[in-house]
Amino acid sequence: MSINSKHLVMSDPITPAVSDRICKHMNDDHANAVLTYAQVYGDRRDAEAAEMVAIDPEGMDLSVQANGDRISLRIPFDHQLQDSEDAHQTLIAMVKQARSAAK
């Protein structure tokens, strides 16, 4: 268990509170990665901005700005997430894969 509640406790199950924490972190610190998820995995190359609104073991929900419209996207994961550490590793792997495919 982490003493500092500001950081993710890496073995937390993905509850609504953990989802909120992950989303806040991703939106505040990794906005480009969230946009990449929308463009690549959501097949919305026209996305101008994206925000992660929820994450659960099966996927993530994004709110995407594209062509002046705000749309909701569901991005499924390739496996069911076990906990917040799995979410962390999966999100990193997804953005790395998307960026290497774009090269």
Backbone atoms as SQL, in Angstrom:
CREATE TABLE atoms (id INTEGER PRIMARY KEY, chain TEXT, resi INTEGER, resn TEXT, atom TEXT, x REAL, y REAL, z REAL);
INSERT INTO atoms VALUES
  (1, 'A', 1, 'MET', 'N', 0.827, -1.190, 0.000),
  (2, 'A', 1, 'MET', 'CA', 0.000, 0.000, 0.000),
  (3, 'A', 1, 'MET', 'C', 0.871, 1.254, 0.000),
  (4, 'A', 2, 'SER', 'N', 0.439, 2.241, -0.712),
  (5, 'A', 2, 'SER', 'CA', 1.156, 3.500, -0.774),
  (6, 'A', 2, 'SER', 'C', 0.773, 4.376, 0.417),
  (7, 'A', 3, 'ILE', 'N', 1.751, 5.061, 0.966),
  (8, 'A', 3, 'ILE', 'CA', 1.488, 5.995, 2.056),
  (9, 'A', 3, 'ILE', 'C', 0.953, 7.304, 1.481),
  (10, 'A', 4, 'ASN', 'N', 1.445, 7.684, 0.309),
  (11, 'A', 4, 'ASN', 'CA', 1.032, 8.923, -0.324),
  (12, 'A', 4, 'ASN', 'C', -0.183, 8.656, -1.203),
  (13, 'A', 5, 'SER', 'N', -1.338, 9.131, -0.796),
  (14, 'A', 5, 'SER', 'CA', -2.573, 8.843, -1.516),
  (15, 'A', 5, 'SER', 'C', -2.664, 9.564, -2.852),
  (16, 'A', 6, 'LYS', 'N', -1.732, 10.484, -3.130),
  (17, 'A', 6, 'LYS', 'CA', -1.750, 11.176, -4.418),
  (18, 'A', 6, 'LYS', 'C', -1.311, 10.253, -5.554),
  (19, 'A', 7, 'HIS', 'N', -0.512, 9.262, -5.230),
  (20, 'A', 7, 'HIS', 'CA', -0.030, 8.349, -6.261),
  (21, 'A', 7, 'HIS', 'C', -0.922, 7.117, -6.310),
  (22, 'A', 8, 'LEU', 'N', -0.990, 6.511, -7.472),
  (23, 'A', 8, 'LEU', 'CA', -1.782, 5.292, -7.600),
  (24, 'A', 8, 'LEU', 'C', -1.196, 4.194, -6.731),
  (25, 'A', 9, 'VAL', 'N', -2.061, 3.528, -6.025),
  (26, 'A', 9, 'VAL', 'CA', -1.639, 2.311, -5.340),
  (27, 'A', 9, 'VAL', 'C', -1.728, 1.240, -6.417),
  (28, 'A', 10, 'MET', 'N', -0.590, 0.697, -6.784),
  (29, 'A', 10, 'MET', 'CA', -0.501, -0.055, -8.025),
  (30, 'A', 10, 'MET', 'C', -1.304, -1.348, -8.094),
  (31, 'A', 11, 'SER', 'N', -1.762, -1.861, -6.968),
  (32, 'A', 11, 'SER', 'CA', -2.530, -3.101, -7.058),
  (33, 'A', 11, 'SER', 'C', -4.010, -2.870, -6.774),
  (34, 'A', 12, 'ASP', 'N', -4.459, -1.616, -6.849),
  (35, 'A', 12, 'ASP', 'CA', -5.868, -1.314, -6.604),
  (36, 'A', 12, 'ASP', 'C', -6.759, -1.931, -7.674),
  (37, 'A', 13, 'PRO', 'N', -7.881, -2.534, -7.262),
  (38, 'A', 13, 'PRO', 'CA', -8.870, -2.929, -8.264),
  (39, 'A', 13, 'PRO', 'C', -9.424, -1.664, -8.934),
  (40, 'A', 14, 'ILE', 'N', -9.945, -1.802, -10.140),
  (41, 'A', 14, 'ILE', 'CA', -10.420, -0.629, -10.866),
  (42, 'A', 14, 'ILE', 'C', -11.854, -0.323, -10.446),
  (43, 'A', 15, 'THR', 'N', -11.954, 0.465, -9.399),
  (44, 'A', 15, 'THR', 'CA', -13.235, 0.936, -8.883),
  (45, 'A', 15, 'THR', 'C', -13.542, 2.289, -9.523),
  (46, 'A', 16, 'PRO', 'N', -14.741, 2.829, -9.338),
  (47, 'A', 16, 'PRO', 'CA', -15.005, 4.180, -9.862),
  (48, 'A', 16, 'PRO', 'C', -14.020, 5.227, -9.336),
  (49, 'A', 17, 'ALA', 'N', -13.610, 5.128, -8.077),
  (50, 'A', 17, 'ALA', 'CA', -12.644, 6.091, -7.524),
  (51, 'A', 17, 'ALA', 'C', -11.288, 5.949, -8.206),
  (52, 'A', 18, 'VAL', 'N', -10.843, 4.728, -8.448),
  (53, 'A', 18, 'VAL', 'CA', -9.573, 4.502, -9.146),
  (54, 'A', 18, 'VAL', 'C', -9.689, 4.980, -10.591),
  (55, 'A', 19, 'SER', 'N', -10.827, 4.733, -11.229),
  (56, 'A', 19, 'SER', 'CA', -11.066, 5.228, -12.586),
  (57, 'A', 19, 'SER', 'C', -10.926, 6.744, -12.628),
  (58, 'A', 20, 'ASP', 'N', -11.538, 7.430, -11.669),
  (59, 'A', 20, 'ASP', 'CA', -11.441, 8.896, -11.620),
  (60, 'A', 20, 'ASP', 'C', -9.995, 9.347, -11.474),
  (61, 'A', 21, 'ARG', 'N', -9.230, 8.660, -10.634),
  (62, 'A', 21, 'ARG', 'CA', -7.830, 9.009, -10.400),
  (63, 'A', 21, 'ARG', 'C', -7.000, 8.804, -11.669),
  (64, 'A', 22, 'ILE', 'N', -7.208, 7.665, -12.334),
  (65, 'A', 22, 'ILE', 'CA', -6.472, 7.390, -13.579),
  (66, 'A', 22, 'ILE', 'C', -6.833, 8.426, -14.635),
  (67, 'A', 23, 'CYS', 'N', -8.114, 8.714, -14.793),
  (68, 'A', 23, 'CYS', 'CA', -8.552, 9.679, -15.803),
  (69, 'A', 23, 'CYS', 'C', -7.966, 11.060, -15.538),
  (70, 'A', 24, 'LYS', 'N', -7.997, 11.510, -14.295),
  (71, 'A', 24, 'LYS', 'CA', -7.443, 12.822, -13.954),
  (72, 'A', 24, 'LYS', 'C', -5.955, 12.861, -14.300),
  (73, 'A', 25, 'HIS', 'N', -5.234, 11.821, -13.926),
  (74, 'A', 25, 'HIS', 'CA', -3.799, 11.759, -14.228),
  (75, 'A', 25, 'HIS', 'C', -3.553, 11.785, -15.735),
  (76, 'A', 26, 'MET', 'N', -4.283, 10.979, -16.475),
  (77, 'A', 26, 'MET', 'CA', -4.081, 10.918, -17.925),
  (78, 'A', 26, 'MET', 'C', -4.426, 12.259, -18.580),
  (79, 'A', 27, 'ASN', 'N', -5.533, 12.867, -18.174),
  (80, 'A', 27, 'ASN', 'CA', -5.947, 14.140, -18.778),
  (81, 'A', 27, 'ASN', 'C', -5.006, 15.278, -18.405),
  (82, 'A', 28, 'ASP', 'N', -4.520, 15.280, -17.164),
  (83, 'A', 28, 'ASP', 'CA', -3.638, 16.361, -16.709),
  (84, 'A', 28, 'ASP', 'C', -2.215, 16.209, -17.237),
  (85, 'A', 29, 'ASP', 'N', -1.717, 14.969, -17.272),
  (86, 'A', 29, 'ASP', 'CA', -0.293, 14.747, -17.555),
  (87, 'A', 29, 'ASP', 'C', 0.005, 14.071, -18.897),
  (88, 'A', 30, 'HIS', 'N', -1.002, 13.466, -19.509),
  (89, 'A', 30, 'HIS', 'CA', -0.759, 12.704, -20.743),
  (90, 'A', 30, 'HIS', 'C', -1.853, 12.961, -21.784),
  (91, 'A', 31, 'ALA', 'N', -2.218, 14.221, -21.964),
  (92, 'A', 31, 'ALA', 'CA', -3.290, 14.573, -22.903),
  (93, 'A', 31, 'ALA', 'C', -2.980, 14.104, -24.326),
  (94, 'A', 32, 'ASN', 'N', -1.709, 14.158, -24.730),
  (95, 'A', 32, 'ASN', 'CA', -1.348, 13.702, -26.080),
  (96, 'A', 32, 'ASN', 'C', -1.591, 12.207, -26.249),
  (97, 'A', 33, 'ALA', 'N', -1.340, 11.438, -25.192),
  (98, 'A', 33, 'ALA', 'CA', -1.597, 9.996, -25.259),
  (99, 'A', 33, 'ALA', 'C', -3.090, 9.731, -25.414),
  (100, 'A', 34, 'VAL', 'N', -3.917, 10.474, -24.674),
  (101, 'A', 34, 'VAL', 'CA', -5.372, 10.286, -24.761),
  (102, 'A', 34, 'VAL', 'C', -5.853, 10.623, -26.175),
  (103, 'A', 35, 'LEU', 'N', -5.316, 11.684, -26.749),
  (104, 'A', 35, 'LEU', 'CA', -5.662, 12.036, -28.130),
  (105, 'A', 35, 'LEU', 'C', -5.225, 10.929, -29.089),
  (106, 'A', 36, 'THR', 'N', -4.063, 10.362, -28.860),
  (107, 'A', 36, 'THR', 'CA', -3.577, 9.257, -29.692),
  (108, 'A', 36, 'THR', 'C', -4.525, 8.056, -29.612),
  (109, 'A', 37, 'TYR', 'N', -5.008, 7.733, -28.414),
  (110, 'A', 37, 'TYR', 'CA', -5.971, 6.620, -28.274),
  (111, 'A', 37, 'TYR', 'C', -7.198, 6.868, -29.154),
  (112, 'A', 38, 'ALA', 'N', -7.717, 8.103, -29.126),
  (113, 'A', 38, 'ALA', 'CA', -8.896, 8.436, -29.928),
  (114, 'A', 38, 'ALA', 'C', -8.604, 8.322, -31.418),
  (115, 'A', 39, 'GLN', 'N', -7.457, 8.874, -31.839),
  (116, 'A', 39, 'GLN', 'CA', -7.125, 8.893, -33.262),
  (117, 'A', 39, 'GLN', 'C', -6.852, 7.504, -33.806),
  (118, 'A', 40, 'VAL', 'N', -6.106, 6.689, -33.053),
  (119, 'A', 40, 'VAL', 'CA', -5.673, 5.384, -33.562),
  (120, 'A', 40, 'VAL', 'C', -6.688, 4.284, -33.229),
  (121, 'A', 41, 'TYR', 'N', -6.971, 4.090, -31.939),
  (122, 'A', 41, 'TYR', 'CA', -7.838, 2.975, -31.527),
  (123, 'A', 41, 'TYR', 'C', -9.318, 3.290, -31.735),
  (124, 'A', 42, 'GLY', 'N', -9.652, 4.585, -31.708),
  (125, 'A', 42, 'GLY', 'CA', -11.035, 4.982, -31.968),
  (126, 'A', 42, 'GLY', 'C', -11.288, 5.299, -33.421),
  (127, 'A', 43, 'ASP', 'N', -10.224, 5.194, -34.239),
  (128, 'A', 43, 'ASP', 'CA', -10.304, 5.460, -35.675),
  (129, 'A', 43, 'ASP', 'C', -10.880, 6.848, -35.961),
  (130, 'A', 44, 'ARG', 'N', -10.478, 7.811, -35.150),
  (131, 'A', 44, 'ARG', 'CA', -10.909, 9.196, -35.346),
  (132, 'A', 44, 'ARG', 'C', -9.691, 10.063, -35.612),
  (133, 'A', 45, 'ARG', 'N', -9.119, 9.915, -36.809),
  (134, 'A', 45, 'ARG', 'CA', -7.938, 10.695, -37.194),
  (135, 'A', 45, 'ARG', 'C', -8.249, 12.195, -37.175),
  (136, 'A', 46, 'ASP', 'N', -9.542, 12.539, -37.250),
  (137, 'A', 46, 'ASP', 'CA', -9.947, 13.943, -37.250),
  (138, 'A', 46, 'ASP', 'C', -10.063, 14.524, -35.836),
  (139, 'A', 47, 'ALA', 'N', -9.784, 13.726, -34.805),
  (140, 'A', 47, 'ALA', 'CA', -9.882, 14.217, -33.421),
  (141, 'A', 47, 'ALA', 'C', -8.874, 15.327, -33.174),
  (142, 'A', 48, 'GLU', 'N', -9.353, 16.406, -32.574),
  (143, 'A', 48, 'GLU', 'CA', -8.502, 17.554, -32.258),
  (144, 'A', 48, 'GLU', 'C', -8.130, 17.568, -30.779),
  (145, 'A', 49, 'ALA', 'N', -8.990, 17.006, -29.958),
  (146, 'A', 49, 'ALA', 'CA', -8.757, 16.935, -28.511),
  (147, 'A', 49, 'ALA', 'C', -9.546, 15.745, -27.983),
  (148, 'A', 50, 'ALA', 'N', -9.060, 15.179, -26.881),
  (149, 'A', 50, 'ALA', 'CA', -9.756, 14.050, -26.279),
  (150, 'A', 50, 'ALA', 'C', -9.532, 14.067, -24.774),
  (151, 'A', 51, 'GLU', 'N', -10.531, 13.581, -24.067),
  (152, 'A', 51, 'GLU', 'CA', -10.463, 13.496, -22.619),
  (153, 'A', 51, 'GLU', 'C', -10.925, 12.107, -22.200),
  (154, 'A', 52, 'MET', 'N', -10.181, 11.480, -21.291),
  (155, 'A', 52, 'MET', 'CA', -10.581, 10.183, -20.758),
  (156, 'A', 52, 'MET', 'C', -11.615, 10.441, -19.662),
  (157, 'A', 53, 'VAL', 'N', -12.804, 9.862, -19.811),
  (158, 'A', 53, 'VAL', 'CA', -13.862, 10.103, -18.828),
  (159, 'A', 53, 'VAL', 'C', -14.077, 8.927, -17.890),
  (160, 'A', 54, 'ALA', 'N', -13.685, 7.720, -18.314),
  (161, 'A', 54, 'ALA', 'CA', -13.822, 6.543, -17.443),
  (162, 'A', 54, 'ALA', 'C', -12.944, 5.423, -17.974),
  (163, 'A', 55, 'ILE', 'N', -12.539, 4.550, -17.058),
  (164, 'A', 55, 'ILE', 'CA', -11.794, 3.346, -17.426),
  (165, 'A', 55, 'ILE', 'C', -12.327, 2.216, -16.553),
  (166, 'A', 56, 'ASP', 'N', -12.477, 1.063, -17.154),
  (167, 'A', 56, 'ASP', 'CA', -12.921, -0.121, -16.422),
  (168, 'A', 56, 'ASP', 'C', -12.129, -1.309, -16.966),
  (169, 'A', 57, 'PRO', 'N', -12.299, -2.490, -16.409),
  (170, 'A', 57, 'PRO', 'CA', -11.470, -3.622, -16.866),
  (171, 'A', 57, 'PRO', 'C', -11.604, -3.963, -18.346),
  (172, 'A', 58, 'GLU', 'N', -12.705, -3.580, -18.994),
  (173, 'A', 58, 'GLU', 'CA', -12.900, -3.930, -20.401),
  (174, 'A', 58, 'GLU', 'C', -12.467, -2.853, -21.387),
  (175, 'A', 59, 'GLY', 'N', -12.392, -1.590, -20.940),
  (176, 'A', 59, 'GLY', 'CA', -12.033, -0.537, -21.877),
  (177, 'A', 59, 'GLY', 'C', -12.074, 0.842, -21.258),
  (178, 'A', 60, 'MET', 'N', -11.896, 1.850, -22.130),
  (179, 'A', 60, 'MET', 'CA', -11.929, 3.238, -21.672),
  (180, 'A', 60, 'MET', 'C', -12.944, 4.020, -22.489),
  (181, 'A', 61, 'ASP', 'N', -13.538, 5.013, -21.838),
  (182, 'A', 61, 'ASP', 'CA', -14.492, 5.911, -22.478),
  (183, 'A', 61, 'ASP', 'C', -13.831, 7.270, -22.645),
  (184, 'A', 62, 'LEU', 'N', -13.899, 7.791, -23.868),
  (185, 'A', 62, 'LEU', 'CA', -13.297, 9.086, -24.182),
  (186, 'A', 62, 'LEU', 'C', -14.369, 10.052, -24.664),
  (187, 'A', 63, 'SER', 'N', -14.161, 11.312, -24.370),
  (188, 'A', 63, 'SER', 'CA', -14.954, 12.390, -24.943),
  (189, 'A', 63, 'SER', 'C', -14.026, 13.094, -25.926),
  (190, 'A', 64, 'VAL', 'N', -14.426, 13.145, -27.186),
  (191, 'A', 64, 'VAL', 'CA', -13.538, 13.589, -28.258),
  (192, 'A', 64, 'VAL', 'C', -14.128, 14.792, -28.985),
  (193, 'A', 65, 'GLN', 'N', -13.274, 15.770, -29.254),
  (194, 'A', 65, 'GLN', 'CA', -13.644, 16.931, -30.056),
  (195, 'A', 65, 'GLN', 'C', -13.147, 16.681, -31.482),
  (196, 'A', 66, 'ALA', 'N', -14.075, 16.651, -32.430),
  (197, 'A', 66, 'ALA', 'CA', -13.711, 16.422, -33.832),
  (198, 'A', 66, 'ALA', 'C', -14.670, 17.190, -34.737),
  (199, 'A', 67, 'ASN', 'N', -14.130, 17.967, -35.647),
  (200, 'A', 67, 'ASN', 'CA', -14.935, 18.731, -36.604),
  (201, 'A', 67, 'ASN', 'C', -16.012, 19.568, -35.929),
  (202, 'A', 68, 'GLY', 'N', -15.669, 20.162, -34.801),
  (203, 'A', 68, 'GLY', 'CA', -16.620, 21.019, -34.107),
  (204, 'A', 68, 'GLY', 'C', -17.656, 20.279, -33.281),
  (205, 'A', 69, 'ASP', 'N', -17.610, 18.962, -33.280),
  (206, 'A', 69, 'ASP', 'CA', -18.559, 18.167, -32.507),
  (207, 'A', 69, 'ASP', 'C', -17.866, 17.484, -31.343),
  (208, 'A', 70, 'ARG', 'N', -18.624, 17.234, -30.293),
  (209, 'A', 70, 'ARG', 'CA', -18.132, 16.455, -29.149),
  (210, 'A', 70, 'ARG', 'C', -18.801, 15.090, -29.253),
  (211, 'A', 71, 'ILE', 'N', -17.974, 14.039, -29.339),
  (212, 'A', 71, 'ILE', 'CA', -18.508, 12.680, -29.466),
  (213, 'A', 71, 'ILE', 'C', -17.941, 11.787, -28.364),
  (214, 'A', 72, 'SER', 'N', -18.651, 10.731, -28.067),
  (215, 'A', 72, 'SER', 'CA', -18.189, 9.742, -27.093),
  (216, 'A', 72, 'SER', 'C', -17.622, 8.552, -27.845),
  (217, 'A', 73, 'LEU', 'N', -16.500, 8.044, -27.356),
  (218, 'A', 73, 'LEU', 'CA', -15.864, 6.867, -27.954),
  (219, 'A', 73, 'LEU', 'C', -15.611, 5.834, -26.872),
  (220, 'A', 74, 'ARG', 'N', -15.801, 4.572, -27.211),
  (221, 'A', 74, 'ARG', 'CA', -15.448, 3.468, -26.334),
  (222, 'A', 74, 'ARG', 'C', -14.276, 2.740, -26.981),
  (223, 'A', 75, 'ILE', 'N', -13.168, 2.622, -26.252),
  (224, 'A', 75, 'ILE', 'CA', -11.982, 1.927, -26.742),
  (225, 'A', 75, 'ILE', 'C', -11.829, 0.654, -25.907),
  (226, 'A', 76, 'PRO', 'N', -12.056, -0.509, -26.515),
  (227, 'A', 76, 'PRO', 'CA', -11.899, -1.757, -25.750),
  (228, 'A', 76, 'PRO', 'C', -10.425, -2.130, -25.592),
  (229, 'A', 77, 'PHE', 'N', -10.111, -2.805, -24.498),
  (230, 'A', 77, 'PHE', 'CA', -8.762, -3.327, -24.298),
  (231, 'A', 77, 'PHE', 'C', -8.655, -4.699, -24.938),
  (232, 'A', 78, 'ASP', 'N', -7.429, -5.164, -25.175),
  (233, 'A', 78, 'ASP', 'CA', -7.226, -6.480, -25.785),
  (234, 'A', 78, 'ASP', 'C', -7.302, -7.610, -24.758),
  (235, 'A', 79, 'HIS', 'N', -7.466, -7.247, -23.495),
  (236, 'A', 79, 'HIS', 'CA', -7.650, -8.233, -22.421),
  (237, 'A', 79, 'HIS', 'C', -8.358, -7.539, -21.262),
  (238, 'A', 80, 'GLN', 'N', -8.889, -8.311, -20.342),
  (239, 'A', 80, 'GLN', 'CA', -9.535, -7.722, -19.178),
  (240, 'A', 80, 'GLN', 'C', -8.476, -7.307, -18.165),
  (241, 'A', 81, 'LEU', 'N', -8.509, -6.048, -17.771),
  (242, 'A', 81, 'LEU', 'CA', -7.534, -5.536, -16.815),
  (243, 'A', 81, 'LEU', 'C', -7.762, -6.140, -15.437),
  (244, 'A', 82, 'GLN', 'N', -6.667, -6.497, -14.781),
  (245, 'A', 82, 'GLN', 'CA', -6.739, -7.096, -13.453),
  (246, 'A', 82, 'GLN', 'C', -6.781, -6.057, -12.335),
  (247, 'A', 83, 'ASP', 'N', -6.042, -4.957, -12.508),
  (248, 'A', 83, 'ASP', 'CA', -5.928, -3.944, -11.458),
  (249, 'A', 83, 'ASP', 'C', -5.320, -2.678, -12.059),
  (250, 'A', 84, 'SER', 'N', -5.046, -1.699, -11.199),
  (251, 'A', 84, 'SER', 'CA', -4.532, -0.423, -11.704),
  (252, 'A', 84, 'SER', 'C', -3.132, -0.543, -12.294),
  (253, 'A', 85, 'GLU', 'N', -2.328, -1.465, -11.801),
  (254, 'A', 85, 'GLU', 'CA', -0.997, -1.691, -12.398),
  (255, 'A', 85, 'GLU', 'C', -1.143, -2.223, -13.817),
  (256, 'A', 86, 'ASP', 'N', -2.068, -3.139, -14.022),
  (257, 'A', 86, 'ASP', 'CA', -2.347, -3.667, -15.362),
  (258, 'A', 86, 'ASP', 'C', -2.836, -2.530, -16.266),
  (259, 'A', 87, 'ALA', 'N', -3.685, -1.653, -15.739),
  (260, 'A', 87, 'ALA', 'CA', -4.160, -0.507, -16.516),
  (261, 'A', 87, 'ALA', 'C', -2.977, 0.378, -16.919),
  (262, 'A', 88, 'HIS', 'N', -2.099, 0.652, -15.979),
  (263, 'A', 88, 'HIS', 'CA', -0.914, 1.485, -16.230),
  (264, 'A', 88, 'HIS', 'C', -0.072, 0.889, -17.352),
  (265, 'A', 89, 'GLN', 'N', 0.257, -0.384, -17.237),
  (266, 'A', 89, 'GLN', 'CA', 1.096, -1.047, -18.248),
  (267, 'A', 89, 'GLN', 'C', 0.389, -1.121, -19.601),
  (268, 'A', 90, 'THR', 'N', -0.903, -1.376, -19.594),
  (269, 'A', 90, 'THR', 'CA', -1.670, -1.485, -20.842),
  (270, 'A', 90, 'THR', 'C', -1.745, -0.137, -21.549),
  (271, 'A', 91, 'LEU', 'N', -2.000, 0.938, -20.815),
  (272, 'A', 91, 'LEU', 'CA', -2.071, 2.266, -21.424),
  (273, 'A', 91, 'LEU', 'C', -0.724, 2.669, -22.023),
  (274, 'A', 92, 'ILE', 'N', 0.360, 2.347, -21.346),
  (275, 'A', 92, 'ILE', 'CA', 1.700, 2.627, -21.880),
  (276, 'A', 92, 'ILE', 'C', 1.936, 1.825, -23.157),
  (277, 'A', 93, 'ALA', 'N', 1.634, 0.539, -23.114),
  (278, 'A', 93, 'ALA', 'CA', 1.846, -0.319, -24.291),
  (279, 'A', 93, 'ALA', 'C', 1.014, 0.162, -25.474),
  (280, 'A', 94, 'MET', 'N', -0.224, 0.578, -25.217),
  (281, 'A', 94, 'MET', 'CA', -1.089, 1.035, -26.305),
  (282, 'A', 94, 'MET', 'C', -0.543, 2.293, -26.971),
  (283, 'A', 95, 'VAL', 'N', -0.060, 3.241, -26.191),
  (284, 'A', 95, 'VAL', 'CA', 0.440, 4.476, -26.803),
  (285, 'A', 95, 'VAL', 'C', 1.752, 4.207, -27.534),
  (286, 'A', 96, 'LYS', 'N', 2.602, 3.346, -26.984),
  (287, 'A', 96, 'LYS', 'CA', 3.847, 2.992, -27.680),
  (288, 'A', 96, 'LYS', 'C', 3.546, 2.305, -29.007),
  (289, 'A', 97, 'GLN', 'N', 2.601, 1.370, -28.998),
  (290, 'A', 97, 'GLN', 'CA', 2.232, 0.658, -30.221),
  (291, 'A', 97, 'GLN', 'C', 1.654, 1.627, -31.250),
  (292, 'A', 98, 'ALA', 'N', 0.795, 2.527, -30.808),
  (293, 'A', 98, 'ALA', 'CA', 0.180, 3.488, -31.730),
  (294, 'A', 98, 'ALA', 'C', 1.223, 4.420, -32.335),
  (295, 'A', 99, 'ARG', 'N', 2.156, 4.872, -31.504),
  (296, 'A', 99, 'ARG', 'CA', 3.187, 5.804, -32.005),
  (297, 'A', 99, 'ARG', 'C', 4.162, 5.119, -32.944),
  (298, 'A', 100, 'SER', 'N', 4.492, 3.862, -32.666),
  (299, 'A', 100, 'SER', 'CA', 5.420, 3.152, -33.566),
  (300, 'A', 100, 'SER', 'C', 4.740, 2.805, -34.881),
  (301, 'A', 101, 'ALA', 'N', 3.432, 2.566, -34.854),
  (302, 'A', 101, 'ALA', 'CA', 2.682, 2.285, -36.094),
  (303, 'A', 101, 'ALA', 'C', 2.571, 3.532, -36.963),
  (304, 'A', 102, 'ALA', 'N', 2.607, 4.700, -36.335),
  (305, 'A', 102, 'ALA', 'CA', 2.463, 5.957, -37.083),
  (306, 'A', 102, 'ALA', 'C', 3.754, 6.389, -37.763),
  (307, 'A', 103, 'LYS', 'N', 4.863, 5.775, -37.411),
  (308, 'A', 103, 'LYS', 'CA', 6.159, 6.166, -37.978),
  (309, 'A', 103, 'LYS', 'C', 6.337, 5.664, -39.388);
